Amino acid sequence: MSSAAAPDESPEAEAARQLGICNACRYCEGYCAVFPAMTRRLEFAPADVHYLANLCHNCGACLHACQYAPPHAFAVNVPQTMARVRRDTWARFAWPRALAAAYAHNGAVLGIALAAALAGFLALAAGRHGALWGAPATGSFYAVFPHGLMVALFGPVFGFALLALGVGVVRFWQEAAGGPVRAAAAGEAAGHALALTYLGGGHGEGCHETDEGWSLWRRRLHHLAFYGFALCFAATSVATVYHYGFGWVAPYGWTSLPKVLGTAGGVALVAGSAGLWWLRVRRHPGHAVAEHRSMDLGFVALLLLTGASGLLLALARTTAAMPLLLCLHLGSVMAFFLTMPYGKFAHGVYRAAALLKWAVERRQPSRLRLGGDA
Amino acid sequence: MLDVVVVGGGNAALCAALTAREAGASVLLLEAAPREWRGGNSSHTRNLRCMHDAPQDVLTDAYPEEEFWLDLRAVTGGRTDEALARLAIRESARCRDWMRWHGVRFQPSLSGTLHLSRTNAFFMGGGKALVNAYYRSAEALGVAVRYDVAVDAVECAGDRFAAVRAGAERITARACVLACGGFESNRDWLRQAWGRNARGEWPADAFAIRGTRFNQGTVLRALIDAGADAIGDPTQAHMVAIDARAPLYDGGICTRVDCVSLGVVVNREGERFHDEGEDFWPKRYAIWGRLVALQPGQVAHSVIDAKAVGRFMPPVFPGARADTLEALAGQLGVPCAPFLDTVRAFNAACRPGAFDHAVLDDCATEGLVPPKTHWARPIDTPPFFGYTLKPGVTFTYLGLRVDDRAAVHFGGRPSANLFAAGEIMAGNVLGQGYTAGVGMTIGTVFGRIAGASAAAAARQHG
């Protein structure tokens, strides 16, 4: 492996080549965790590259600061190369393996999943309710789809998604040889994941979007989308407790806890995902990978559709549009769950695992004793 | 009419442009490179040597004026202008808040550079991040920036600046700052300066240029031809021994080879020629370029054994690797018998000691010429590694004489409206030698002085 040789075909080998250059330079050490983790290594085997790629947040700082970035012949572009490797690791660890191909054709996969889920709910609604237009007398979703039916549909799909993601990330952890985890490391990793520390550029001023300027917008919008999603999830969880624990059956009033959480979450999710779409299409072409566009935008679009259809449904619950909107919302939620382990959603799970690995690793003494640290 | 034209687009030029603009001048900055190569050698830098009397954010302890001055006097062998050197040192204590104001961020010293944590403030992301921040600030403040404008002539009426010319274009201004680097990228000039040695070789033909290809020295030559006072020796430069596979230009920091002090260095004939363990490598790396340039073929080979692996900054190119010294000699292309004799003699001369790369330890050779005075351990544990070295020029020291206002001189008289900053005048402070980060100190301090002087000159002569 020659670090300064021509760019390699395989993303892993190309990442290893570039990291060989970075490790001899190290100017970017202050930006994020990738470079301090790099300096604990002299060689970059595929397992190291998979780990470092998932630790990379694609903030772009190291590209704009790089003296070896194109048009330099060394052609170092860590964010873009790491993005390539990252997607390949999710496919590599996908379970069942046959579904790994979903990553290579992600736009089509998301489209088919959404179409199939929509068609399924539309057919069910038409079959059960007799019509897709017209408000049920009770104004209850359960008049269209009984609670038990929804649980029977979503429960197994969500459970499978968690299982598939879990199997993948455990395999990733095993390959990375993460080692035993103590509470301090877990807490630190969770803190960095929840705060998106490494979208701060090391100085807290943000990451790059279109040029050399720093911006906090990606961090803010990601927070909106993530915490909005979390609030929606919390709304569903609270409603589940109401339903089974107290026998309080939906619909709930606007001031009820599930409704407040769901509305706030829906608004945040819509704003966050719309904003992330806006940032993604404007991103500097050097950061992102052109072939990942459909995966990245498809995921954000599905989030946006889920949030927007949920809000519309809440507003139009008593109108004739309710059954149709319910199908749209449930179809998008179902498509989201179905594709969770086979699309961009995986980034959060693998990123968290990589952050945990770093939190564990940096507490261990380095095996290297470079003379310059004397 | 434009107040100030700045020729150049690196750190010194940007500091001058920003300072002149802050003083109210209209400023045009002319960068010879296209935008993607802007910033000259500054894009390859990483820190600024700073005087400070107490710990400051990323700087530990204290680095008082007197210590900085003694360090500078020592590395230059006294070939420095004390008044200008002390000016640069004192101002280095005052420039970082201004740099931060313009978007430069600092970070603790990088791994492998803890020895610099007291003396040098590291730019977060390195010099290209600094250059990016300055360009953004310049745009925000209304400095006009043009790329791809290579100034090839400077018109003066006596010692007064009148205009610059770039091809057919003539740009007039009330004052001018020249901050367009040394002549290190000009291979013909280097060849002529170094001449032909007793072996009939043209040593400079073997040099790589560690930085930008745009420092052709056109403006420096034009000014010297026009009667500006020059300072410095054209063969003096910041010169590092770098990996022989480094590219012709812009190899930057990563082509350095940091294992010299851990092994032996032999020349093309397989013979040692200098004490590899003279001092800590960061204090010695900038003399090895010159040492290698004086060897036959301008080439040398750093040889280590397995004991050194993991103890030095990883080099960008993998070394030659062999299980026997004979095989290594073959790979490096050095004659086997003399090479083996050299290593055997070295190994036999190593006195037992407590090896510690973190201190000037007691592992030294005895009765060997040249000696290795620290970290001498027999080269006896396979696998063996070899890195072929060649001289890498960072920047040249021949420049324009200036005073404490950064004014260019003609026949001993300062020009009223022509100023210089950065590499083009670094020779006033650096007659020879180098100490890490002082180039950026000179560029930043004299850039700001030149910018302020130019703005004042424009006001006076408006």
HADDOCK unambig.tbl for C-alpha pairs under 7 A between the chains (distance, minus, plus):
assign (segid A and resid 2 and name CA) (segid B and resid 317 and name CA) 5.88 0.50 0.50
assign (segid A and resid 2 and name CA) (segid B and resid 318 and name CA) 6.32 0.50 0.50
assign (segid A and resid 3 and name CA) (segid B and resid 316 and name CA) 5.82 0.50 0.50
assign (segid A and resid 3 and name CA) (segid B and resid 317 and name CA) 5.83 0.50 0.50
assign (segid A and resid 4 and name CA) (segid B and resid 316 and name CA) 6.95 0.50 0.50
assign (segid A and resid 4 and name CA) (segid B and resid 317 and name CA) 6.76 0.50 0.50
assign (segid A and resid 20 and name CA) (segid B and resid 316 and name CA) 5.90 0.50 0.50
assign (segid A and resid 21 and name CA) (segid B and resid 254 and name CA) 6.56 0.50 0.50
assign (segid A and resid 21 and name CA) (segid B and resid 316 and name CA) 5.30 0.50 0.50
assign (segid A and resid 23 and name CA) (segid B and resid 314 and name CA) 6.57 0.50 0.50
assign (segid A and resid 24 and name CA) (segid B and resid 254 and name CA) 4.79 0.50 0.50
assign (segid A and resid 24 and name CA) (segid B and resid 313 and name CA) 6.47 0.50 0.50
assign (segid A and resid 24 and name CA) (segid B and resid 314 and name CA) 5.44 0.50 0.50
assign (segid A and resid 24 and name CA) (segid B and resid 315 and name CA) 5.52 0.50 0.50
assign (segid A and resid 24 and name CA) (segid B and resid 316 and name CA) 5.50 0.50 0.50
assign (segid A and resid 25 and name CA) (segid B and resid 253 and name CA) 6.02 0.50 0.50
assign (segid A and resid 25 and name CA) (segid B and resid 254 and name CA) 4.91 0.50 0.50
assign (segid A and resid 27 and name CA) (segid B and resid 46 and name CA) 6.94 0.50 0.50
assign (segid A and resid 27 and name CA) (segid B and resid 125 and name CA) 5.10 0.50 0.50
assign (segid A and resid 27 and name CA) (segid B and resid 126 and name CA) 5.13 0.50 0.50
assign (segid A and resid 28 and name CA) (segid B and resid 124 and name CA) 6.92 0.50 0.50
assign (segid A and resid 28 and name CA) (segid B and resid 125 and name CA) 4.55 0.50 0.50
assign (segid A and resid 29 and name CA) (segid B and resid 110 and name CA) 6.78 0.50 0.50
assign (segid A and resid 30 and name CA) (segid B and resid 107 and name CA) 6.35 0.50 0.50
assign (segid A and resid 30 and name CA) (segid B and resid 124 and name CA) 6.04 0.50 0.50
assign (segid A and resid 30 and name CA) (segid B and resid 125 and name CA) 6.88 0.50 0.50
assign (segid A and resid 42 and name CA) (segid B and resid 314 and name CA) 6.60 0.50 0.50
assign (segid A and resid 62 and name CA) (segid B and resid 125 and name CA) 6.92 0.50 0.50
assign (segid A and resid 65 and name CA) (segid B and resid 125 and name CA) 5.49 0.50 0.50
assign (segid A and resid 65 and name CA) (segid B and resid 126 and name CA) 6.74 0.50 0.50
assign (segid A and resid 65 and name CA) (segid B and resid 128 and name CA) 5.10 0.50 0.50
assign (segid A and resid 65 and name CA) (segid B and resid 129 and name CA) 4.62 0.50 0.50
assign (segid A and resid 66 and name CA) (segid B and resid 128 and name CA) 6.67 0.50 0.50
assign (segid A and resid 67 and name CA) (segid B and resid 43 and name CA) 6.14 0.50 0.50
assign (segid A and resid 67 and name CA) (segid B and resid 44 and name CA) 6.24 0.50 0.50
assign (segid A and resid 67 and name CA) (segid B and resid 128 and name CA) 6.39 0.50 0.50
assign (segid A and resid 212 and name CA) (segid B and resid 132 and name CA) 6.58 0.50 0.50
assign (segid A and resid 368 and name CA) (segid B and resid 310 and name CA) 5.32 0.50 0.50
assign (segid A and resid 368 and name CA) (segid B and resid 311 and name CA) 6.59 0.50 0.50
assign (segid A and resid 369 and name CA) (segid B and resid 310 and name CA) 6.16 0.50 0.50
assign (segid A and resid 369 and name CA) (segid B and resid 311 and name CA) 4.94 0.50 0.50
assign (segid A and resid 370 and name CA) (segid B and resid 112 and name CA) 6.26 0.50 0.50
assign (segid A and resid 370 and name CA) (segid B and resid 310 and name CA) 6.15 0.50 0.50
assign (segid A and resid 370 and name CA) (segid B and resid 311 and name CA) 3.99 0.50 0.50
assign (segid A and resid 370 and name CA) (segid B and resid 312 and name CA) 4.39 0.50 0.50
assign (segid A and resid 370 and name CA) (segid B and resid 313 and name CA) 5.92 0.50 0.50
assign (segid A and resid 371 and name CA) (segid B and resid 112 and name CA) 6.92 0.50 0.50
assign (segid A and resid 371 and name CA) (segid B and resid 311 and name CA) 5.23 0.50 0.50
assign (segid A and resid 371 and name CA) (segid B and resid 312 and name CA) 5.05 0.50 0.50
assign (segid A and resid 371 and name CA) (segid B and resid 357 and name CA) 5.90 0.50 0.50
assign (segid A and resid 371 and name CA) (segid B and resid 358 and name CA) 6.54 0.50 0.50
assign (segid A and resid 372 and name CA) (segid B and resid 112 and name CA) 4.14 0.50 0.50
assign (segid A and resid 372 and name CA) (segid B and resid 113 and name CA) 5.39 0.50 0.50
assign (segid A and resid 372 and name CA) (segid B and resid 114 and name CA) 6.78 0.50 0.50
assign (segid A and resid 372 and name CA) (segid B and resid 115 and name CA) 6.98 0.50 0.50
assign (segid A and resid 372 and name CA) (segid B and resid 312 and name CA) 6.81 0.50 0.50
assign (segid A and resid 373 and name CA) (segid B and resid 111 and name CA) 6.55 0.50 0.50
assign (segid A and resid 373 and name CA) (segid B and resid 112 and name CA) 4.51 0.50 0.50
assign (segid A and resid 373 and name CA) (segid B and resid 113 and name CA) 5.75 0.50 0.50
assign (segid A and resid 373 and name CA) (segid B and resid 114 and name CA) 5.08 0.50 0.50
assign (segid A and resid 373 and name CA) (segid B and resid 115 and name CA) 6.68 0.50 0.50
assign (segid A and resid 374 and name CA) (segid B and resid 114 and name CA) 6.85 0.50 0.50
assign (segid A and resid 374 and name CA) (segid B and resid 115 and name CA) 6.62 0.50 0.50
assign (segid A and resid 374 and name CA) (segid B and resid 357 and name CA) 6.90 0.50 0.50
assign (segid A and resid 374 and name CA) (segid B and resid 358 and name CA) 4.11 0.50 0.50
